[in-house]
Amino acid sequence: MDDIEKQNLQKGMVKTAAGYFLLILLGSLFASLLGGAFGALVAVISPAFVKGLFSLKPEDGNIARYAFTVGMIWGLFIGVGVSGFACLLTTVVKIIRLRIECRKIDGNQ
């Protein structure tokens, strides 16, 4: 493998890593919004459940807004975990594939 091929390979790896980072970021933000919507839906359907779950008082404000915020936080945590794990698996597969390709290239010379 000559220097030009190695440089192209490194550039491709950087682009892949940046793509995975953006995938994690967008996936986590989407999960955050989904979690917030779910929290707000639960608060609308059963406000007594949310009041009991978080020990809210009437002066604390809008229950649906509070549930949306808590749902967004938990959705973000779950989204980061799932996206990070999926990207970790994809990265492991890419590394294995890269090692196999490098062996093929080195074996052909």
CYANA upper distance limits for C-alpha pairs under 8 A (distance plus 0.5 A):
  1 MET  CA      5 GLU  CA      6.75
  1 MET  CA      6 LYS  CA      7.32
  1 MET  CA    105 ILE  CA      7.47
  1 MET  CA    106 ASP  CA      7.32
  2 ASP  CA      6 LYS  CA      6.95
  3 ASP  CA      7 GLN  CA      6.66
  4 ILE  CA      8 ASN  CA      6.69
  5 GLU  CA      9 LEU  CA      6.56
  6 LYS  CA     10 GLN  CA      6.65
  7 GLN  CA     11 LYS  CA      6.67
  8 ASN  CA     12 GLY  CA      6.66
  9 LEU  CA     13 MET  CA      6.75
 10 GLN  CA     14 VAL  CA      6.80
 11 LYS  CA     15 LYS  CA      6.78
 12 GLY  CA     16 THR  CA      6.60
 13 MET  CA     17 ALA  CA      6.62
 14 VAL  CA     18 ALA  CA      6.66
 15 LYS  CA     19 GLY  CA      6.57
 16 THR  CA     20 TYR  CA      6.69
 17 ALA  CA     21 PHE  CA      6.72
 18 ALA  CA     22 LEU  CA      6.78
 19 GLY  CA     23 LEU  CA      6.61
 20 TYR  CA     24 ILE  CA      6.66
 20 TYR  CA     87 CYS  CA      6.85
 21 PHE  CA     25 LEU  CA      6.67
 22 LEU  CA     26 LEU  CA      6.52
 23 LEU  CA     27 GLY  CA      6.38
 23 LEU  CA     83 SER  CA      8.01
 24 ILE  CA     28 SER  CA      6.43
 24 ILE  CA     80 VAL  CA      7.08
 24 ILE  CA     83 SER  CA      5.60
 24 ILE  CA     84 GLY  CA      6.76
 24 ILE  CA     87 CYS  CA      8.07
 25 LEU  CA     29 LEU  CA      6.76
 25 LEU  CA     80 VAL  CA      8.23
 26 LEU  CA     30 PHE  CA      6.63
 27 GLY  CA     31 ALA  CA      6.60
 27 GLY  CA     79 GLY  CA      6.79
 27 GLY  CA     80 VAL  CA      8.01
 27 GLY  CA     83 SER  CA      6.90
 28 SER  CA     32 SER  CA      6.56
 28 SER  CA     75 GLY  CA      8.06
 28 SER  CA     76 LEU  CA      5.89
 28 SER  CA     77 PHE  CA      8.23
 28 SER  CA     78 ILE  CA      8.26
 28 SER  CA     79 GLY  CA      4.82
 28 SER  CA     80 VAL  CA      5.62
 28 SER  CA     83 SER  CA      7.44
 29 LEU  CA     33 LEU  CA      6.84
 29 LEU  CA     76 LEU  CA      6.98
 29 LEU  CA     79 GLY  CA      8.01
 30 PHE  CA     34 LEU  CA      6.64
 30 PHE  CA     79 GLY  CA      8.28
 31 ALA  CA     35 GLY  CA      6.47
 31 ALA  CA     72 MET  CA      8.25
 31 ALA  CA     75 GLY  CA      5.54
 31 ALA  CA     76 LEU  CA      6.34
 31 ALA  CA     78 ILE  CA      7.84
 31 ALA  CA     79 GLY  CA      5.55
 32 SER  CA     36 GLY  CA      6.64
 32 SER  CA     71 GLY  CA      7.72
 32 SER  CA     72 MET  CA      4.86
 32 SER  CA     73 ILE  CA      6.93
 32 SER  CA     74 TRP  CA      7.62
 32 SER  CA     75 GLY  CA      4.64
 32 SER  CA     76 LEU  CA      4.83
 32 SER  CA     77 PHE  CA      8.40
 32 SER  CA     79 GLY  CA      7.42
 33 LEU  CA     37 ALA  CA      6.63
 33 LEU  CA     72 MET  CA      6.29
 33 LEU  CA     75 GLY  CA      7.66
 34 LEU  CA     38 PHE  CA      6.67
 34 LEU  CA     72 MET  CA      7.81
 34 LEU  CA     75 GLY  CA      7.27
 35 GLY  CA     39 GLY  CA      6.61
 35 GLY  CA     68 PHE  CA      8.02
 35 GLY  CA     71 GLY  CA      5.04
 35 GLY  CA     72 MET  CA      5.49
 35 GLY  CA     73 ILE  CA      8.17
 35 GLY  CA     74 TRP  CA      7.15
 35 GLY  CA     75 GLY  CA      4.87
 35 GLY  CA     76 LEU  CA      8.14
 36 GLY  CA     40 ALA  CA      6.64
 36 GLY  CA     67 ALA  CA      7.64
 36 GLY  CA     68 PHE  CA      4.65
 36 GLY  CA     69 THR  CA      6.52
 36 GLY  CA     70 VAL  CA      7.41
 36 GLY  CA     71 GLY  CA      4.59
 36 GLY  CA     72 MET  CA      4.61
 36 GLY  CA     73 ILE  CA      8.19
 36 GLY  CA     75 GLY  CA      7.49
 37 ALA  CA     41 LEU  CA      6.57
 37 ALA  CA     68 PHE  CA      6.61
 37 ALA  CA     71 GLY  CA      7.72
 37 ALA  CA     72 MET  CA      8.31
 38 PHE  CA     42 VAL  CA      6.72
 38 PHE  CA     68 PHE  CA      7.90
 38 PHE  CA     71 GLY  CA      7.21
 39 GLY  CA     43 ALA  CA      6.76
 39 GLY  CA     64 ALA  CA      7.98
 39 GLY  CA     67 ALA  CA      5.37
 39 GLY  CA     68 PHE  CA      5.42
 39 GLY  CA     69 THR  CA      8.31
 39 GLY  CA     70 VAL  CA      7.58
 39 GLY  CA     71 GLY  CA      5.24
 39 GLY  CA     72 MET  CA      8.31
 40 ALA  CA     44 VAL  CA      6.69
 40 ALA  CA     64 ALA  CA      5.31
 40 ALA  CA     65 ARG  CA      7.18
 40 ALA  CA     66 TYR  CA      8.46
 40 ALA  CA     67 ALA  CA      5.79
 40 ALA  CA     68 PHE  CA      5.13
 40 ALA  CA     71 GLY  CA      8.07
 41 LEU  CA     45 ILE  CA      6.64
 41 LEU  CA     64 ALA  CA      8.12
 42 VAL  CA     46 SER  CA      6.32
 42 VAL  CA     47 PRO  CA      7.89
 42 VAL  CA     50 VAL  CA      8.06
 42 VAL  CA     67 ALA  CA      8.34
 43 ALA  CA     47 PRO  CA      5.19
 43 ALA  CA     49 PHE  CA      8.05
 43 ALA  CA     50 VAL  CA      6.37
 43 ALA  CA     63 ILE  CA      6.93
 43 ALA  CA     64 ALA  CA      5.53
 43 ALA  CA     67 ALA  CA      6.72
 44 VAL  CA     64 ALA  CA      6.77
 46 SER  CA     50 VAL  CA      7.32
 47 PRO  CA     51 LYS  CA      6.62
 47 PRO  CA     63 ILE  CA      7.42
 47 PRO  CA     64 ALA  CA      8.33
 48 ALA  CA     52 GLY  CA      6.63
 49 PHE  CA     53 LEU  CA      6.46
 50 VAL  CA     54 PHE  CA      6.62
 50 VAL  CA     55 SER  CA      8.46
 50 VAL  CA     56 LEU  CA      8.33
 50 VAL  CA     63 ILE  CA      7.87
 50 VAL  CA     67 ALA  CA      7.74
 51 LYS  CA     55 SER  CA      5.88
 51 LYS  CA     56 LEU  CA      5.33
 51 LYS  CA     57 LYS  CA      7.80
 51 LYS  CA     63 ILE  CA      7.93
 52 GLY  CA     56 LEU  CA      7.40
 56 LEU  CA     60 ASP  CA      6.85
 61 GLY  CA     66 TYR  CA      8.39
 62 ASN  CA     66 TYR  CA      6.97
 63 ILE  CA     67 ALA  CA      6.60
 64 ALA  CA     68 PHE  CA      6.49
 65 ARG  CA     69 THR  CA      6.78
 66 TYR  CA     70 VAL  CA      6.81
 67 ALA  CA     71 GLY  CA      6.39
 68 PHE  CA     72 MET  CA      6.57
 69 THR  CA     73 ILE  CA      6.89
 70 VAL  CA     74 TRP  CA      6.83
 71 GLY  CA     75 GLY  CA      6.34
 72 MET  CA     76 LEU  CA      6.50
 73 ILE  CA     77 PHE  CA      6.88
 74 TRP  CA     78 ILE  CA      6.66
 75 GLY  CA     79 GLY  CA      6.31
 76 LEU  CA     80 VAL  CA      6.52
 77 PHE  CA     81 GLY  CA      6.81
 78 ILE  CA     82 VAL  CA      6.66
 79 GLY  CA     83 SER  CA      6.37
 80 VAL  CA     84 GLY  CA      6.26
 81 GLY  CA     85 PHE  CA      6.59
 82 VAL  CA     86 ALA  CA      6.64
 83 SER  CA     87 CYS  CA      6.61
 84 GLY  CA     88 LEU  CA      6.52
 85 PHE  CA     89 LEU  CA      6.80
 86 ALA  CA     90 THR  CA      6.76
 87 CYS  CA     91 THR  CA      6.46
 88 LEU  CA     92 VAL  CA      6.73
 89 LEU  CA     93 VAL  CA      6.82
 90 THR  CA     94 LYS  CA      6.67
 91 THR  CA     95 ILE  CA      6.62
 92 VAL  CA     96 ILE  CA      6.73
 93 VAL  CA     97 ARG  CA      6.63
 94 LYS  CA     98 LEU  CA      6.47
 95 ILE  CA     99 ARG  CA      6.65
 96 ILE  CA    100 ILE  CA      6.80
 97 ARG  CA    101 GLU  CA      6.72
 98 LEU  CA    102 CYS  CA      6.63
 99 ARG  CA    103 ARG  CA      6.73
100 ILE  CA    104 LYS  CA      6.82
101 GLU  CA    105 ILE  CA      6.70
102 CYS  CA    106 ASP  CA      6.54
103 ARG  CA    107 GLY  CA      6.36
104 LYS  CA    108 ASN  CA      6.71
105 ILE  CA    109 GLN  CA      7.25
